[in-house]
Amino acid sequence: MNQERVLSVLLAPHVSEKAAIMADASEQYVFKVVPTATKAEVKAAVESLFDVKVQSVNMINIKGKRKVFKGRQGTRNGVRKAIVRLVSGQEIDFAAAE
């Protein structure tokens, strides 16, 4: 896997109340990833960008909602998320990573 692909897999950390609780309680972090990302690519990207050891990766596909605006139907974009569990004792500090 080339370095360019590794750097383009992660789009952004997913910031929500549930993601913050998961990060504090069980060392799990949620990232938005490209739709073609695999578990191995996400694991390699997190390990290389944040210098941590990844225990496991779970992937989630969320379909976009159907919405009606002024009588016209449309669909919002879907998103693919990765839940990354780190080895115990390690953490990611997003404030220091910037």
VOBA-182856 format. One record per residue (C-alpha): residue in three letters; residue number from 1; x, y, z; chain. Coordinates in steps of 0.05 Angstrom, whole numbers, plus 5000, padded with zeros to 4 digits. Layout:
BEGIN
<pt><r>ALA</r><k>NUM</k><X>X</X><Y>Y</Y><Z>Z</Z><c>A</c></pt>
...
//
This chain:
BEGIN
<pt><r>MET</r><k>1</k><X>5000</X><Y>5000</Y><Z>5000</Z><c>A</c></pt>
<pt><r>ASN</r><k>2</k><X>5030</X><Y>5066</Y><Z>4979</Z><c>A</c></pt>
<pt><r>GLN</r><k>3</k><X>5038</X><Y>5126</Y><Z>5026</Z><c>A</c></pt>
<pt><r>GLU</r><k>4</k><X>4993</X><Y>5171</Y><Z>4985</Z><c>A</c></pt>
<pt><r>ARG</r><k>5</k><X>4934</X><Y>5123</Y><Z>4993</Z><c>A</c></pt>
<pt><r>VAL</r><k>6</k><X>4946</X><Y>5117</Y><Z>5068</Z><c>A</c></pt>
<pt><r>LEU</r><k>7</k><X>4944</X><Y>5192</Y><Z>5076</Z><c>A</c></pt>
<pt><r>SER</r><k>8</k><X>4880</X><Y>5199</Y><Z>5036</Z><c>A</c></pt>
<pt><r>VAL</r><k>9</k><X>4839</X><Y>5145</Y><Z>5072</Z><c>A</c></pt>
<pt><r>LEU</r><k>10</k><X>4820</X><Y>5186</Y><Z>5133</Z><c>A</c></pt>
<pt><r>LEU</r><k>11</k><X>4776</X><Y>5247</Y><Z>5119</Z><c>A</c></pt>
<pt><r>ALA</r><k>12</k><X>4763</X><Y>5274</Y><Z>5189</Z><c>A</c></pt>
<pt><r>PRO</r><k>13</k><X>4749</X><Y>5253</Y><Z>5261</Z><c>A</c></pt>
<pt><r>HIS</r><k>14</k><X>4674</X><Y>5246</Y><Z>5274</Z><c>A</c></pt>
<pt><r>VAL</r><k>15</k><X>4658</X><Y>5293</Y><Z>5331</Z><c>A</c></pt>
<pt><r>SER</r><k>16</k><X>4595</X><Y>5277</Y><Z>5371</Z><c>A</c></pt>
<pt><r>GLU</r><k>17</k><X>4575</X><Y>5264</Y><Z>5443</Z><c>A</c></pt>
<pt><r>LYS</r><k>18</k><X>4573</X><Y>5189</Y><Z>5432</Z><c>A</c></pt>
<pt><r>ALA</r><k>19</k><X>4642</X><Y>5190</Y><Z>5400</Z><c>A</c></pt>
<pt><r>ALA</r><k>20</k><X>4670</X><Y>5229</Y><Z>5460</Z><c>A</c></pt>
<pt><r>ILE</r><k>21</k><X>4640</X><Y>5179</Y><Z>5509</Z><c>A</c></pt>
<pt><r>MET</r><k>22</k><X>4670</X><Y>5121</Y><Z>5470</Z><c>A</c></pt>
<pt><r>ALA</r><k>23</k><X>4739</X><Y>5155</Y><Z>5469</Z><c>A</c></pt>
<pt><r>ASP</r><k>24</k><X>4738</X><Y>5166</Y><Z>5544</Z><c>A</c></pt>
<pt><r>ALA</r><k>25</k><X>4709</X><Y>5100</Y><Z>5566</Z><c>A</c></pt>
<pt><r>SER</r><k>26</k><X>4738</X><Y>5047</Y><Z>5519</Z><c>A</c></pt>
<pt><r>GLU</r><k>27</k><X>4794</X><Y>5079</Y><Z>5477</Z><c>A</c></pt>
<pt><r>GLN</r><k>28</k><X>4753</X><Y>5078</Y><Z>5413</Z><c>A</c></pt>
<pt><r>TYR</r><k>29</k><X>4756</X><Y>5134</Y><Z>5363</Z><c>A</c></pt>
<pt><r>VAL</r><k>30</k><X>4709</X><Y>5148</Y><Z>5304</Z><c>A</c></pt>
<pt><r>PHE</r><k>31</k><X>4734</X><Y>5174</Y><Z>5237</Z><c>A</c></pt>
<pt><r>LYS</r><k>32</k><X>4699</X><Y>5191</Y><Z>5172</Z><c>A</c></pt>
<pt><r>VAL</r><k>33</k><X>4734</X><Y>5153</Y><Z>5116</Z><c>A</c></pt>
<pt><r>VAL</r><k>34</k><X>4730</X><Y>5149</Y><Z>5040</Z><c>A</c></pt>
<pt><r>PRO</r><k>35</k><X>4676</X><Y>5101</Y><Z>5014</Z><c>A</c></pt>
<pt><r>THR</r><k>36</k><X>4727</X><Y>5053</Y><Z>4985</Z><c>A</c></pt>
<pt><r>ALA</r><k>37</k><X>4769</X><Y>5046</Y><Z>5049</Z><c>A</c></pt>
<pt><r>THR</r><k>38</k><X>4783</X><Y>4977</Y><Z>5078</Z><c>A</c></pt>
<pt><r>LYS</r><k>39</k><X>4797</X><Y>4958</Y><Z>5150</Z><c>A</c></pt>
<pt><r>ALA</r><k>40</k><X>4871</X><Y>4945</Y><Z>5135</Z><c>A</c></pt>
<pt><r>GLU</r><k>41</k><X>4879</X><Y>5014</Y><Z>5102</Z><c>A</c></pt>
<pt><r>VAL</r><k>42</k><X>4845</X><Y>5049</Y><Z>5161</Z><c>A</c></pt>
<pt><r>LYS</r><k>43</k><X>4889</X><Y>5012</Y><Z>5210</Z><c>A</c></pt>
<pt><r>ALA</r><k>44</k><X>4953</X><Y>5030</Y><Z>5172</Z><c>A</c></pt>
<pt><r>ALA</r><k>45</k><X>4931</X><Y>5103</Y><Z>5166</Z><c>A</c></pt>
<pt><r>VAL</r><k>46</k><X>4916</X><Y>5112</Y><Z>5240</Z><c>A</c></pt>
<pt><r>GLU</r><k>47</k><X>4980</X><Y>5077</Y><Z>5261</Z><c>A</c></pt>
<pt><r>SER</r><k>48</k><X>5023</X><Y>5119</Y><Z>5215</Z><c>A</c></pt>
<pt><r>LEU</r><k>49</k><X>4989</X><Y>5187</Y><Z>5228</Z><c>A</c></pt>
<pt><r>PHE</r><k>50</k><X>4981</X><Y>5183</Y><Z>5303</Z><c>A</c></pt>
<pt><r>ASP</r><k>51</k><X>5038</X><Y>5135</Y><Z>5324</Z><c>A</c></pt>
<pt><r>VAL</r><k>52</k><X>4992</X><Y>5087</Y><Z>5362</Z><c>A</c></pt>
<pt><r>LYS</r><k>53</k><X>4977</X><Y>5012</Y><Z>5359</Z><c>A</c></pt>
<pt><r>VAL</r><k>54</k><X>4908</X><Y>4993</Y><Z>5333</Z><c>A</c></pt>
<pt><r>GLN</r><k>55</k><X>4874</X><Y>4932</Y><Z>5363</Z><c>A</c></pt>
<pt><r>SER</r><k>56</k><X>4813</X><Y>4929</Y><Z>5317</Z><c>A</c></pt>
<pt><r>VAL</r><k>57</k><X>4773</X><Y>4968</Y><Z>5265</Z><c>A</c></pt>
<pt><r>ASN</r><k>58</k><X>4698</X><Y>4965</Y><Z>5253</Z><c>A</c></pt>
<pt><r>MET</r><k>59</k><X>4666</X><Y>4998</Y><Z>5191</Z><c>A</c></pt>
<pt><r>ILE</r><k>60</k><X>4597</X><Y>5029</Y><Z>5185</Z><c>A</c></pt>
<pt><r>ASN</r><k>61</k><X>4560</X><Y>5051</Y><Z>5123</Z><c>A</c></pt>
<pt><r>ILE</r><k>62</k><X>4506</X><Y>5103</Y><Z>5136</Z><c>A</c></pt>
<pt><r>LYS</r><k>63</k><X>4457</X><Y>5117</Y><Z>5079</Z><c>A</c></pt>
<pt><r>GLY</r><k>64</k><X>4438</X><Y>5188</Y><Z>5064</Z><c>A</c></pt>
<pt><r>LYS</r><k>65</k><X>4369</X><Y>5211</Y><Z>5086</Z><c>A</c></pt>
<pt><r>ARG</r><k>66</k><X>4314</X><Y>5224</Y><Z>5035</Z><c>A</c></pt>
<pt><r>LYS</r><k>67</k><X>4290</X><Y>5296</Y><Z>5041</Z><c>A</c></pt>
<pt><r>VAL</r><k>68</k><X>4236</X><Y>5339</Y><Z>5008</Z><c>A</c></pt>
<pt><r>PHE</r><k>69</k><X>4251</X><Y>5413</Y><Z>4995</Z><c>A</c></pt>
<pt><r>LYS</r><k>70</k><X>4199</X><Y>5456</Y><Z>4961</Z><c>A</c></pt>
<pt><r>GLY</r><k>71</k><X>4164</X><Y>5396</Y><Z>4933</Z><c>A</c></pt>
<pt><r>ARG</r><k>72</k><X>4227</X><Y>5365</Y><Z>4903</Z><c>A</c></pt>
<pt><r>GLN</r><k>73</k><X>4254</X><Y>5300</Y><Z>4930</Z><c>A</c></pt>
<pt><r>GLY</r><k>74</k><X>4328</X><Y>5291</Y><Z>4941</Z><c>A</c></pt>
<pt><r>THR</r><k>75</k><X>4377</X><Y>5249</Y><Z>4978</Z><c>A</c></pt>
<pt><r>ARG</r><k>76</k><X>4433</X><Y>5271</Y><Z>5024</Z><c>A</c></pt>
<pt><r>ASN</r><k>77</k><X>4501</X><Y>5240</Y><Z>5015</Z><c>A</c></pt>
<pt><r>GLY</r><k>78</k><X>4517</X><Y>5177</Y><Z>5053</Z><c>A</c></pt>
<pt><r>VAL</r><k>79</k><X>4579</X><Y>5170</Y><Z>5096</Z><c>A</c></pt>
<pt><r>ARG</r><k>80</k><X>4626</X><Y>5113</Y><Z>5116</Z><c>A</c></pt>
<pt><r>LYS</r><k>81</k><X>4654</X><Y>5113</Y><Z>5186</Z><c>A</c></pt>
<pt><r>ALA</r><k>82</k><X>4708</X><Y>5073</Y><Z>5220</Z><c>A</c></pt>
<pt><r>ILE</r><k>83</k><X>4709</X><Y>5057</Y><Z>5294</Z><c>A</c></pt>
<pt><r>VAL</r><k>84</k><X>4781</X><Y>5046</Y><Z>5315</Z><c>A</c></pt>
<pt><r>ARG</r><k>85</k><X>4798</X><Y>5011</Y><Z>5381</Z><c>A</c></pt>
<pt><r>LEU</r><k>86</k><X>4868</X><Y>5024</Y><Z>5407</Z><c>A</c></pt>
<pt><r>VAL</r><k>87</k><X>4911</X><Y>4979</Y><Z>5449</Z><c>A</c></pt>
<pt><r>SER</r><k>88</k><X>4899</X><Y>4994</Y><Z>5523</Z><c>A</c></pt>
<pt><r>GLY</r><k>89</k><X>4939</X><Y>5051</Y><Z>5551</Z><c>A</c></pt>
<pt><r>GLN</r><k>90</k><X>4943</X><Y>5090</Y><Z>5486</Z><c>A</c></pt>
<pt><r>GLU</r><k>91</k><X>4903</X><Y>5151</Y><Z>5464</Z><c>A</c></pt>
<pt><r>ILE</r><k>92</k><X>4898</X><Y>5201</Y><Z>5408</Z><c>A</c></pt>
<pt><r>ASP</r><k>93</k><X>4901</X><Y>5275</Y><Z>5424</Z><c>A</c></pt>
<pt><r>PHE</r><k>94</k><X>4870</X><Y>5312</Y><Z>5366</Z><c>A</c></pt>
<pt><r>ALA</r><k>95</k><X>4889</X><Y>5381</Y><Z>5393</Z><c>A</c></pt>
<pt><r>ALA</r><k>96</k><X>4963</X><Y>5363</Y><Z>5392</Z><c>A</c></pt>
<pt><r>ALA</r><k>97</k><X>4959</X><Y>5330</Y><Z>5324</Z><c>A</c></pt>
<pt><r>GLU</r><k>98</k><X>4942</X><Y>5395</Y><Z>5288</Z><c>A</c></pt>
//
